[in-house]
């Protein structure tokens, strides 16, 4: 017996994936969504979300993801709590794409990739302990909670410099910990850092520990890697800004990606280099990385998939 050929399969379950599912389901594409190992994506590790439209009192990340899932299921999206481990994409217009969840083969006319990106962390146990209690990887998401407080930004690249200058508008003081004796950031970003009065840069310094009570950050333990001396910095927030890793490993070799592994899409669309394969959310967006922009691109991907299928008829 042959596998049923699905009209639309969505890989990933964050704001992009669930929004794509809502639009695809309403277009009667009967989408199947595969959540992966982290149903709900990065937002499930976020406590308060205050910048997503429609929630005047805010909402927790896990609660928002549950609501998006319920909305997608309301229109008959089938959610599978499985991980896609392998893909065999067709290169032909109208071709059938094959995806595998373990030994199970799924065939689809269109595929929407919304596997997101994972923030890189230092690997300290304390980062997990204080996640949601002062440790964050997104200044735009969580900076508001540290208005008038002191924070630390870890990193020396463009992302760290951008996060630090953004936080300096909100926090009373921002301390940047740069592991080496110089920035990796562009000269323009370094210039912005140097011209921000409440921003202090500590070169040759690394974050080695975090302390606090009730899972709330109170101080950072930092190491001067030149002298070996440790010191404490009283802070309320610690922002890890050492980059993100797009979750694209299983697609490499078939989907065109950039030097950092992000899926390349055609300008103004979610189309990839393969017909019938679309990408939405942080897996193809290394600039904005917000829930609202991910949701918007999920809508685009579903509409692009619907148009592609219509053109095949």
Secondary structure, DSSP 8 states (H G I E B T S, - for coil): ----EEEEEEE--SHHHHHHHHHHHHTT---EEE--SSTTGGGGG-SEE-SSTT-TT-EEHHHHHHHHHHHHHHTT-EEE-----EEE---STT--EEEEETTEEEEEEEEEE---EEE-----HHHHHTBTTTEES-HHHHGGGGTTSEEEEE--SHHHHHHHHHHHTTSSEEEEEESSSS--S-HHHHHHHHT-TTEEEEETEEEEEEEEETTEEEEEEEEETTT--EEEEE-SEEEE-S-EEES-GGGBTTB-B-TTS-B---TTS-B-SSTTEEE-GGGT-SS---HHHHHHHHHHHHHHHHHHHHHH-
